[in-house]
Amino acid sequence: MPMAHENLIGEYLRARRELVRPQDIGIPDPGSRRRVPGLRREEVAMLAGVSSDYYVRLEQGRDQHPSSQVLDALARALQLDDDATAHLHRLATPPTRPRRKAHRPEKVPAGILQLIASWNQTPAYVRGRYMDVLAANPIGTALAPYYVKGANLVRVAFLDPRVRDTHANWEHVTASTVAELRLLVGPDVDDPRLNELVGELSVRSERFRQLWARHDVRPKRGGTTRIDHPLVGPLELGYERLPIPDTDRQTLAVYHAAPGSASAQALALLAATATDEREPIRSLETE
């Protein structure tokens, strides 16, 4: 029997099965007679058109190579969206090359550093494969003091009280942060740095433990956020998450306000208070 951390498909299927309500798939609610959260194994098997014995083998890790057709059928049975379905397929086809014992240092491309340094009124930062801030421009740090080189945004979301103070939708922020981390690491769950981060937060945050156990995967490509800034007041900002080519999962995050809006005026005021950094922004290199 594989070790727990090696049974990637089984852990994922079990977590998602427990989140599907029977009534959502047309099974009458049996009330207190039901002893398990979500669906039973045999119900998932029936919906996916596979035998109960085969599905049990998948959850227990005794079969880790289901076909693409079976994976798609399981995704439909568990009501997975496109991102979650793609994640399930990745778990079934882990990298064939030997896993590296240590990643190379993360280094932000020089052109990206020059680009964000030139944006005086556009908050921006670069995030690495573990959601560490690798670089940030002055107005980015003025917008949120934890957008600073060396901060880990997963740790910040759960342990820094300033996030809860400035984001009324803190629950959404934490849930989306964990779902995005799951998506970033994919099947590479035995990474030592990831295990250290997950272990620390599992000890220090009950909410993190609950969210990590859900196995949600969801990208954060863009949207709108509201920040109650202590200096300039409420801000309604759009944000974009742009993957940086030729890097190991680095992302450029950019915030912007609608032209002429109160938030745009507040950003301009915030830019005036930002530290006047004329020297090039330096990248943080992390192992």
Helices and strands as residue ranges (DSSP letters): G 4-6, H 8-17, G 22-25, G 31-33, H 41-48, H 52-60, H 68-77, H 82-92, H 110-117, E 124-127, E 133-136, H 138-143, H 153-159, H 161-166, H 170-185, H 192-204, H 206-214, E 222-229, E 233-243, E 251-256, H 262-273
